[in-house]
Amino acid sequence: MPKNMTTIQARLRVKGEEKKTLDDLMRRWSSCMRFAYKRLLEGKTRRELKRELQRIFGLNSRYVDDSILKAQSVINLSRELGFNPNKVIFGGRDLFEKLSKRHLSEKERDKLRDEWKERRQCNLYSRGDKSKSGNLNLRIVKEGGRHFLRVNVGNRRWILPELITSHKKWGLFESFLIQGVPYSVRVRRRNGRYYAYISFEEPLPEVEIGFENGAIGVDLNAFPSHTAWAEIGRDGNLVSYGEIPTPHLWDGKKTKRDYFAWQYAHQVVRIALEKRKGIVLEDLKIKDKGFRGDCTGRKTRRIKHSFSYKKLKERIIHLARRYGVAVEEVSPAYTSVIGMLKYAPQLSLTKDIASAWVIARRGLGLSEKVPRNYLKLIESSQRESGTEERRAYGRNLSSAGNPKRSPYNLWRVLRVAVLTALSPEGQRTPRCLSPLKSLLISGDVGRIPLWGRETLLPGTGSMAGEIAPAGFIPSLKGRDINSPAPDCTNVRFG
């Protein structure tokens, strides 16, 4: 049975001499972890370090082993994210840089120094052990109806700070305690208070909501900050759609963004539970977040850099699995382009909702064909330019005869041919895609003088005045799932 790692936060009530004892233990363990981090970068092995660290820091073998494990995980994470492990600053780089400034007052400097020391020195971690029915160094015990954290401080001595929590998963964790399920505990001090983070494996339910009746495509967007979703049936046709504003994922502190990421993820999963359909997401790895001088603006770059895309995506997957909803990740290649050129003009949709529609269709394994009139537009453009003798549908001779080329070559050409004509002033994406409707239905293309020569422009031909405007199809937004779907028999989706 698949399992999920669940973490419960609890407050520790530490009194009197227990504070000094716990602070000293956390300081030695944190120093041990940083020392192990440096030695691992020098090439030493875990076996070589284990005995040496016990002698230097006065910790038992389990504490030392856990500190080496944590140090190695930081190294692996740094390399995975493309950072140099030698430049990691324990305690936080941002706080360290603030402390390096000279214009701080003495009060501000003392406050920042205390916060930096807490992050750097006040940490303690112990893994669970299945053979020992839980955790030997940081064990949770129950006495007189109350729960305590029994902390092993060495030399056969323990302290018992009380655990205070109202977490909704605590009852489940208590049942696991009786069964002897292993759990890991991390102790931290923050703003003078002590907290315990208890992690254990929670069995996940079987998938009950799949893709038998359709799917819900989800498109996460940093700018504008919102999440677009589109519900489709088994045939791939649109049933309903909507948008969830996510303004708090790029502004505010990390804890605030974490909280709202859970809230937005709950809204997405709630939609999937109501519609009884699985969720389809893009397997997208955002690398280009903008740079100074890219003509996007300071605010846009700030939003892109601060937007918690990965955080929101992971929480949607986590909650969906917890509630038995199937989740599938698909390739993000040209979902926005296909949505803008093919679906947005037909039903007067925004490009983000149209992109979510494409994502949902891709999750069901449905392919996207280029509309026939788009092919005619490309063919006429190439014949006019004289670059191509025979029909290549927007590809040159080498790519047209090569089956190993990307299947998105045609969409790549259409993006340039159509969107450039719609945005001659250099706009990135036109806001109004309604001129494409006459091109999709009737192939209506006009010619206008542009940049010293005639240019093909959709929706400006002889039938431009006879085609109904793009908003003549009633909107599906907010429509009940049980109501009949709109008549789209005359719209070519395939």
C-alpha positions in Angstrom: 0.0 0.0 0.0 1.4 3.4 -0.9 2.4 5.6 2.1 2.7 9.3 2.7 5.0 11.2 5.1 2.9 13.2 7.5 4.4 15.8 10.0 2.7 17.1 13.1 3.8 20.2 14.9 3.6 20.4 18.7 4.7 22.9 21.3 7.2 21.8 24.0 6.7 23.1 27.5 10.3 23.3 28.9 10.9 24.5 32.4 13.8 25.5 34.7 17.0 23.6 34.3 15.6 21.6 31.4 16.1 24.7 29.1 19.8 24.8 29.8 20.1 21.1 29.3 18.1 21.1 26.1 19.9 24.2 24.7 23.3 22.5 25.3 22.3 19.3 23.6 20.9 21.2 20.6 24.1 23.3 20.4 26.3 20.2 20.4 24.2 18.4 17.8 24.1 21.4 15.5 27.9 21.8 15.7 28.3 18.1 15.1 26.1 18.4 11.9 28.1 21.4 10.6 31.4 19.7 11.4 30.2 16.5 9.5 29.2 18.7 6.6 32.7 20.1 6.2 34.3 16.7 6.5 32.0 15.1 4.0 32.9 17.8 1.5 36.6 16.9 2.1 35.9 13.3 1.1 35.6 11.5 4.5 33.2 8.6 4.8 30.4 8.0 7.3 32.3 5.2 8.9 35.4 7.3 9.5 33.4 10.2 11.0 31.1 8.2 13.3 33.7 7.4 16.0 35.5 10.7 15.7 32.3 12.8 16.2 31.3 10.8 19.3 34.6 11.7 20.9 34.6 15.4 20.0 30.9 16.3 20.8 30.0 13.8 23.5 27.0 12.5 21.7 25.8 8.9 21.4 26.1 6.9 18.1 22.5 7.5 17.1 22.7 11.3 17.4 26.0 11.3 15.5 24.6 9.1 12.8 21.6 11.3 12.3 23.8 14.4 12.1 25.8 12.8 9.4 22.6 11.9 7.5 21.3 15.5 7.7 24.6 16.9 6.5 24.7 14.5 3.5 21.1 15.4 2.7 22.0 19.1 2.6 24.9 18.4 0.2 22.7 16.3 -2.1 20.0 18.9 -2.1 22.5 21.7 -3.0 23.9 19.7 -5.9 20.4 18.8 -7.1 19.4 22.5 -7.2 22.6 23.5 -8.9 24.2 25.3 -6.0 27.8 25.1 -4.8 27.7 23.1 -1.5 30.9 24.9 -0.3 28.9 28.2 -0.2 26.1 27.0 2.0 25.6 29.2 5.1 23.9 27.5 8.1 21.5 29.9 9.7 20.4 31.6 6.5 22.2 33.6 3.9 19.7 36.4 4.0 20.1 36.9 7.7 23.9 36.7 7.4 23.9 39.4 4.7 21.7 41.6 6.9 24.1 41.2 9.8 27.0 42.2 7.5 25.5 45.6 6.9 27.0 48.5 8.9 24.0 50.9 9.1 22.0 48.7 11.6 21.3 50.0 15.0 22.5 48.0 18.0 19.0 46.9 18.9 18.3 45.6 15.3 21.7 43.9 15.2 21.1 42.1 18.5 17.6 40.9 17.3 19.0 39.6 14.0 21.9 37.9 15.7 19.6 36.1 18.1 17.4 34.9 15.3 20.5 33.8 13.3 21.9 31.8 16.2 18.6 30.1 16.8 18.5 28.9 13.2 22.1 27.9 13.3 22.5 26.3 16.8 19.1 25.3 18.1 18.3 22.1 16.2 18.0 18.5 17.2 17.0 15.5 15.1 16.5 11.8 15.6 15.3 9.2 13.2 12.8 6.5 14.0 13.8 2.9 14.3 11.4 0.1 13.4 13.3 -2.5 15.3 13.1 -0.4 18.5 9.3 0.4 18.1 9.6 4.1 17.6 12.5 6.4 18.5 15.1 5.8 21.3 16.6 9.3 21.6 13.4 11.3 21.2 10.6 9.1 22.4 6.9 10.1 23.0 5.5 8.7 26.2 2.1 9.1 27.9 1.7 9.6 31.6 -1.5 10.5 33.4 -3.4 11.3 30.2 -0.7 13.7 29.0 2.0 13.3 26.4 5.7 14.0 27.0 8.8 14.0 24.8 11.5 11.9 26.6 14.8 13.4 25.4 18.0 11.4 25.9 20.7 14.0 27.0 23.4 11.4 27.6 24.9 9.5 30.6 21.6 7.7 31.2 19.8 10.9 31.8 16.5 12.1 30.3 14.3 15.2 30.4 10.5 15.1 30.0 9.1 18.3 28.5 5.3 18.2 27.9 3.8 18.1 24.4 1.0 20.4 23.6 -0.8 20.1 20.3 -4.3 20.3 18.8 -3.4 18.8 15.4 -6.2 16.9 13.7 -3.8 14.0 12.9 -2.8 13.5 16.5 -5.5 10.8 17.1 -4.2 8.9 14.1 -0.6 9.2 15.4 -1.7 7.9 18.8 -3.0 4.7 17.2 0.3 4.3 15.4 2.1 4.7 18.7 0.3 1.7 20.1 1.3 -0.3 17.1 5.0 0.7 17.5 5.3 2.5 14.2 8.7 4.3 13.8 8.6 8.1 13.8 11.2 10.9 13.4 11.4 13.9 15.7 13.0 17.3 15.0 13.2 19.8 17.8 13.7 23.5 17.1 13.8 26.7 19.2 12.1 29.7 17.6 11.6 33.1 19.3 12.5 31.6 22.6 9.9 28.8 22.3 10.5 25.1 21.7 8.7 23.1 19.0 8.7 19.4 18.1 8.0 18.2 14.5 6.9 14.6 14.5 7.0 12.8 11.1 5.5 9.3 10.4 4.3 7.3 7.4 0.6 7.4 6.9 -1.0 4.8 4.6 -2.8 6.4 1.6 -6.2 5.2 0.5 -6.7 3.5 -2.8 -7.5 5.6 -5.8 -11.2 6.0 -6.0 -11.6 8.9 -8.5 -9.8 8.3 -11.8 -10.2 9.4 -15.4 -13.1 7.2 -16.4 -15.5 10.1 -16.7 -13.0 12.7 -17.9 -10.4 14.9 -16.3 -9.7 18.3 -14.8 -6.7 20.1 -16.3 -4.9 22.6 -14.0 -2.7 25.4 -15.4 -0.6 27.2 -12.7 0.3 30.8 -13.7 2.7 33.2 -12.0 1.7 36.3 -13.9 -1.2 37.0 -13.6 -1.1 35.1 -10.4 -4.0 32.6 -10.7 -4.8 28.9 -11.3 -7.0 28.1 -14.3 -8.9 24.8 -14.4 -10.9 23.2 -17.1 -13.2 20.1 -16.8 -13.7 17.9 -19.8 -15.7 14.7 -20.5 -14.5 11.4 -21.8 -14.7 12.7 -25.4 -12.4 15.6 -24.6 -15.1 18.4 -24.9 -15.2 21.2 -22.4 -17.8 20.9 -19.7 -17.0 23.7 -17.2 -14.1 25.9 -16.2 -13.0 28.5 -13.8 -10.1 30.4 -12.2 -8.7 30.5 -8.6 -6.8 33.8 -7.8 -3.5 33.1 -6.0 -2.2 36.5 -5.1 -0.5 35.4 -1.9 2.0 32.9 -3.5 4.4 35.6 -4.5 4.0 38.2 -1.8 4.8 37.9 1.9 6.9 35.8 4.1 7.6 32.1 3.5 5.3 30.9 6.3 2.5 33.0 4.8 3.1 31.5 1.3 3.2 28.0 2.8 -0.2 28.5 4.5 -1.9 29.9 1.3 -0.4 27.2 -0.8 -2.3 24.6 1.3 -5.5 26.7 1.0 -5.3 27.0 -2.8 -4.4 23.3 -3.1 -7.5 22.4 -1.1 -9.7 24.4 -3.5 -8.3 22.5 -6.5 -8.8 19.1 -4.9 -12.3 20.1 -3.7 -13.2 20.7 -7.4 -11.9 17.3 -8.3 -13.9 15.7 -5.5 -17.1 17.5 -6.6 -16.7 16.6 -10.3 -15.5 13.0 -9.5 -12.6 13.3 -12.0 -8.8 13.0 -11.8 -6.4 15.9 -11.9 -3.9 16.6 -14.7 -0.9 18.9 -14.1 2.0 20.0 -16.2 5.4 18.4 -15.5 7.0 21.8 -15.7 10.4 22.9 -14.4 10.6 26.7 -14.4 14.2 27.8 -15.1 13.9 31.1 -16.9 12.4 33.6 -14.4 13.6 36.7 -16.1 16.6 39.0 -15.8 17.3 42.7 -15.7 17.0 44.2 -19.1 14.6 41.7 -20.5 11.8 44.3 -21.0 9.4 42.6 -18.7 9.5 45.0 -15.8 10.7 44.8 -12.3 7.4 43.8 -10.8 6.9 40.9 -13.3 10.4 39.6 -12.5 9.7 39.8 -8.8 6.5 37.8 -9.2 8.2 35.1 -11.2 11.0 34.8 -8.8 8.8 34.7 -5.7 5.9 32.6 -7.1 5.8 29.2 -5.3 5.0 27.1 -8.3 6.6 23.9 -7.1 5.2 24.4 -3.6 1.6 24.6 -4.9 2.1 21.7 -7.3 3.5 19.4 -4.6 0.6 20.2 -2.2 -2.0 19.5 -4.9 -0.5 16.1 -5.5 -0.2 15.5 -1.8 -3.8 16.3 -1.0 -5.1 14.5 -4.1 -3.4 11.3 -3.1 -4.7 11.7 0.5 -8.3 11.9 -0.8 -7.9 9.1 -3.3 -7.9 11.3 -6.4 -5.7 10.2 -9.4 -3.1 12.7 -10.5 -1.2 12.6 -13.7 1.6 14.9 -15.0 2.0 15.5 -18.7 4.4 17.3 -21.0 4.0 21.1 -21.0 5.2 21.5 -24.6 3.1 24.0 -26.5 0.0 23.8 -24.3 -0.4 27.6 -24.2 0.2 27.9 -27.9 -2.3 25.2 -28.8 -4.9 26.7 -26.4 -4.5 30.2 -27.8 -4.7 29.3 -31.4 -7.2 26.4 -31.4 -9.6 26.6 -28.5 -9.5 30.2 -27.1 -11.1 31.8 -30.2 -13.8 29.2 -30.6 -15.4 29.6 -27.2 -14.1 33.0 -26.2 -11.8 31.6 -23.5 -8.7 33.2 -22.0 -5.4 31.6 -23.0 -4.9 30.1 -19.5 -8.2 28.3 -19.5 -7.7 27.1 -23.0 -4.2 25.9 -21.9 -5.9 24.0 -19.0 -8.2 22.4 -21.6 -5.3 21.2 -23.6 -3.6 19.8 -20.5 -6.7 17.9 -19.6 -7.0 16.4 -23.1 -3.4 15.4 -23.0 -3.9 13.6 -19.7 -6.6 11.5 -21.5 -4.2 10.7 -24.3 -6.0 12.8 -26.9 -3.9 14.3 -29.7 -4.1 17.8 -31.1 -4.4 18.2 -34.8 -3.7 21.4 -36.6 -7.0 22.9 -38.0 -7.3 22.6 -41.8 -7.6 26.3 -42.4 -4.4 26.9 -40.5 -2.6 24.5 -42.8 -4.0 26.5 -45.8 -2.7 29.7 -44.3 0.8 28.3 -43.9 0.8 26.8 -47.4 -0.3 30.1 -48.9 2.3 32.0 -47.0 5.1 29.7 -48.2 3.9 29.8 -51.8 3.8 33.5 -51.7 7.3 33.8 -50.2 8.7 31.3 -52.8 10.7 29.4 -50.2 8.9 26.1 -50.7 7.8 24.4 -53.9 5.7 21.6 -52.6 3.4 21.2 -49.6 5.4 21.0 -46.4 2.8 22.5 -44.0 5.1 25.1 -42.6 8.2 22.9 -42.4 11.3 23.1 -44.5 12.3 20.2 -46.7 14.6 18.6 -44.2 12.1 18.6 -41.3 9.1 17.6 -43.5 10.7 14.3 -44.5 12.2 13.5 -41.2 9.7 11.6 -38.9 12.0 11.9 -35.9 11.5 15.7 -35.7 9.3 17.2 -33.0 5.6 16.8 -33.5 5.2 20.4 -32.5 6.9 21.9 -35.5 3.6 23.0 -37.1 2.5 24.7 -33.9 5.9 26.4 -33.7 5.4 27.8 -37.2 1.8 28.9 -36.4 2.9 30.7 -33.3 5.1 32.9 -35.4 2.8 33.2 -38.5 -0.5 33.9 -36.7 0.5 35.7 -33.5 3.0 37.9 -35.3 0.2 39.1 -37.6 -2.1 39.7 -34.7 0.5 41.7 -32.7 2.5 43.7 -35.2 3.6 46.2 -32.6 5.8 43.7 -30.8 3.3 42.6 -28.1 4.1 39.2 -26.6 0.6 37.8 -26.6 -2.5 39.5 -28.0 -5.3 40.0 -25.6 -8.0 39.6 -28.2 -7.9 36.3 -30.2 -11.4 36.8 -31.8 -10.0 37.4 -35.3 -8.8 33.8 -35.4 -12.4 32.6 -35.2 -13.2 33.6 -38.8 -10.0 31.9 -39.9 -10.7 28.7 -38.1 -14.3 28.4 -39.4 -14.1 29.8 -42.9 -10.4 30.3 -43.6 -11.0 34.0 -44.0 -7.7 35.8 -44.5 -7.1 39.3 -45.7 -4.0 41.2 -46.9 -2.8 44.5 -45.5 0.3 46.5 -46.3 2.7 46.1 -43.4 6.4 46.9 -43.1 6.6 47.8 -46.8 4.9 44.6 -48.2 1.5 42.8 -48.1 1.0 40.6 -45.0 -1.6 38.0 -44.4 -3.9 39.0 -41.5 -6.7 36.7 -40.1 -10.2 38.1 -39.9 -9.8 41.0 -42.4 -11.0 39.3 -45.6 -14.3 39.5 -47.4 -16.2 37.5 -44.8 -14.9 39.5 -41.8 -18.2 41.3 -41.4 -20.4 38.2 -41.9 -18.8 36.0 -39.1 -20.5 36.3 -35.7 -18.3 37.8 -33.0 -16.2 35.6 -30.8 -18.6 35.9 -27.8 -21.7 34.5 -29.4 -21.3 31.1 -27.7 -22.7 31.3 -24.1 -20.0 31.0 -21.4 -19.7 27.8 -19.5 -18.2 29.4 -16.4 -20.1 28.5 -13.2 -22.4 26.1 -15.0 -23.6 23.1 -13.0 -22.1 19.8 -14.0 -25.6 18.2 -14.2 -26.9 20.7 -16.7 -26.7 19.8 -20.4 -23.5 20.7 -22.3 -23.6 23.4 -25.0 -24.0 22.3 -28.6 -20.5 22.3 -30.1 -21.2 20.0 -32.9 -20.2 22.6 -35.5 -16.9 23.3 -33.8 -14.0 21.3 -35.0 -11.9 20.1 -32.0 -9.9 17.2 -33.4 
